[in-house]
Amino acid sequence: MRSDRALPLDGGRHERPGLEQLLERVARGDRPAFEQVYDMVSGPVYGLALRVLRDPAQAEEIAQEVLVEIWRSAARFETARGSAMSWVMTIAHHRAVDRVRTAQAAADRETRAARLEVRRPYDDVAESVETTMEWERLRRCLGTLTELQRESVTYAYYGGYSYREVSELLRVPLATVKTRMRDGLIRMRDCLGVER
């Protein structure tokens, strides 16, 4: 019995297009071709992402990102540079590694922040207030000194000058500077309430 149906031109074989040909069609916006690409590559892409990330949820996210990238950038695939599957898997590998690096960088930032908190158990505001109060006390106590004592202490302790340099700056004998420094420091100690 003879069939009235025409035989296919390929001799009865219906060959499915390869990934390379499908990507060419996807580059032109062919949605059915993309569905075929999806079916061909989603499993291997997910598998690679899972091996790199070791987290099924993140591997699924990466697989989705890779498939979206394939849809958007199929026109950039060049057969001269390698197979279509290699191109797809390279994209998947890069995405998965980037995710690992991003997660590692976030973990490193958290670790550094935790270390800073451990090193700084004090309250910055309280410390600032305390420092301000200490400076006010110091300024008040400096105000109780004679002018020569105050200038001598200020030059020596806050300016970093030696007794001889203070003597030259103030144009007074070295012995006078030493005496005024001693007397001024005793008065400062008493004013600040420093125990001997």
Protein Blocks (a to p, Z undefined) as FASTA:
>chain_A
ZZfbdcdfkoopacdddfklmmmmmmnopaklmmmmmmmmmmmmmmmmmmmnopaklmmm
mmmmmmmmmmmmmmmpcfklocfklmmmmmmmmmmmmmmmmmmmmmmmmmmmmmmmmmmm
ccfklmmmmmmmmmmmmmmmmmmpcfklmmmmmmmmmnopafklmmmmnopafklmmmmm
mmmmmmmmmmnopaZZ
